[in-house]
Amino acid sequence: MLSVPELTSTLEEFTRMFIRLPSVQRLSFTTLSVLHTLAGRGPKRLAELTASEQVTQPAITQIVTRLERDGLVERRPDPSDGRAVLVHITPAGSAIVDGRRADRVAHLADLTSRLTPAERAAIAAALPALARLVKLNER
C-alpha cells in the first residue's frame, strides 16, 4: 500500500540530495532553476518565470538581468505580442544545464551501482509512475 507521507518524505530527501549532486557552475538554486526551466520548457515571459519559480517580479527581473549579463539567457521580442519579451536560454546557458545533468548522471550511476539488483529493478519499475505524476501535475 502506498504511504503518501512516506513518499513525500522520501522524495523531499531525494530532491535535497539530487539538486546538490552537480559540482559544476556554482549559481543559486533559483538561478539554476530558471536555466533548467528555459532549457526544458522553452522561452518564457518574465511573468511565466515569476509564477514557475515562485519569486517576485522584481526578483525574476534581477535574476534574468544577471543571467543576460553573463551571456546565459537573452531577451527577444515575443512574436505574438510586440510589447512583450521572451527569455531564451543561450548555448552557454544550455551548456550549464547539460553539464549539471551529466554530473548528476555520473553521481547517480555510482550510487545506483551500490544498490542490489532488486533495488535497481524497483526503481526502474517506479519510473513510469513517477513520470505520470509529473505529467498529472503539469495540467
C-alpha positions in Angstrom: 0.0 0.0 0.0 1.3 3.4 -0.9 2.0 5.7 2.0 1.8 9.3 0.7 3.5 10.8 3.7 6.4 8.3 3.3 6.5 9.0 -0.5 6.6 12.8 0.3 9.4 12.4 2.9 11.5 10.2 0.6 11.0 12.5 -2.4 12.0 15.5 -0.3 15.2 13.8 0.9 16.0 12.6 -2.6 15.4 16.0 -4.1 17.6 17.7 -1.5 20.4 15.2 -2.4 19.7 15.4 -6.2 19.8 19.2 -6.5 23.1 19.3 -4.7 24.8 16.5 -6.8 26.3 18.6 -9.6 29.6 20.3 -8.7 29.7 22.4 -11.9 28.9 26.1 -12.1 28.1 27.5 -8.7 24.9 29.5 -9.1 21.9 30.0 -6.7 19.2 27.3 -6.8 16.7 29.8 -8.2 19.1 31.0 -10.9 19.7 27.3 -11.8 16.0 26.6 -11.8 15.4 29.4 -14.3 18.0 27.9 -16.6 16.5 24.4 -16.2 13.0 25.8 -16.8 14.1 27.5 -20.0 16.1 24.5 -21.2 13.2 22.1 -20.6 10.2 24.2 -21.4 11.4 26.7 -23.9 11.3 30.5 -23.9 9.1 32.2 -21.3 7.8 35.6 -20.5 9.0 37.2 -17.2 5.5 36.7 -15.7 5.6 33.0 -16.5 9.0 32.7 -14.9 7.8 34.6 -11.8 5.0 32.0 -11.5 7.1 28.9 -12.2 10.0 29.9 -10.0 7.7 31.2 -7.2 9.5 34.5 -6.8 8.5 38.1 -7.1 8.5 40.1 -10.3 11.5 42.2 -9.1 13.4 39.1 -8.1 12.9 37.4 -11.5 13.8 40.6 -13.3 17.1 40.8 -11.3 17.9 37.1 -12.0 17.2 37.4 -15.7 19.3 40.6 -15.9 22.2 38.9 -14.2 21.9 35.8 -16.5 21.7 38.0 -19.5 24.8 40.0 -18.4 26.6 36.6 -18.0 25.5 35.5 -21.5 23.3 32.6 -20.3 20.0 34.0 -21.5 18.8 36.6 -23.9 15.6 38.6 -24.2 13.9 38.6 -27.6 10.6 40.2 -28.7 7.6 37.9 -28.3 6.4 37.3 -31.9 2.8 37.0 -30.7 2.9 40.3 -28.8 5.4 43.0 -29.9 5.2 44.7 -26.5 6.4 41.6 -24.6 9.7 39.8 -24.5 10.5 36.2 -24.2 13.6 35.0 -22.2 15.6 32.4 -24.2 18.4 30.2 -23.0 21.7 30.7 -24.9 24.1 28.0 -25.9 26.2 28.9 -22.8 23.2 28.5 -20.6 22.3 25.2 -22.2 25.9 24.1 -21.6 25.5 24.7 -17.9 22.3 22.7 -17.8 23.8 19.9 -19.8 26.9 19.8 -17.6 24.8 19.6 -14.5 22.8 16.7 -16.0 26.0 14.9 -17.0 27.3 15.4 -13.4 24.1 14.0 -12.0 24.1 11.0 -14.3 27.7 10.2 -13.2 26.9 10.6 -9.5 23.7 8.6 -9.7 25.4 5.9 -11.8 27.9 5.5 -9.0 25.2 5.5 -6.3 22.9 3.1 -8.1 25.8 0.7 -8.8 25.9 0.2 -5.0 22.3 -1.0 -4.9 21.2 -4.6 -5.1 19.7 -5.8 -8.4 16.3 -5.9 -6.7 16.6 -2.3 -5.6 17.6 -1.1 -9.1 14.7 -3.1 -10.5 12.3 -1.5 -8.0 13.5 2.0 -9.1 13.2 1.1 -12.7 9.6 -0.2 -12.1 8.7 3.0 -10.4 9.9 5.4 -13.1 6.7 5.2 -15.3 4.5 6.0 -12.3 6.8 8.9 -11.3 6.8 10.3 -14.8 3.0 10.1 -14.8 2.8 12.1 -11.6 4.9 14.8 -13.3 2.5 14.9 -16.2 -0.5 15.0 -14.0 1.0 18.0 -12.2 1.6 19.8 -15.5 -2.1 20.0 -16.2 
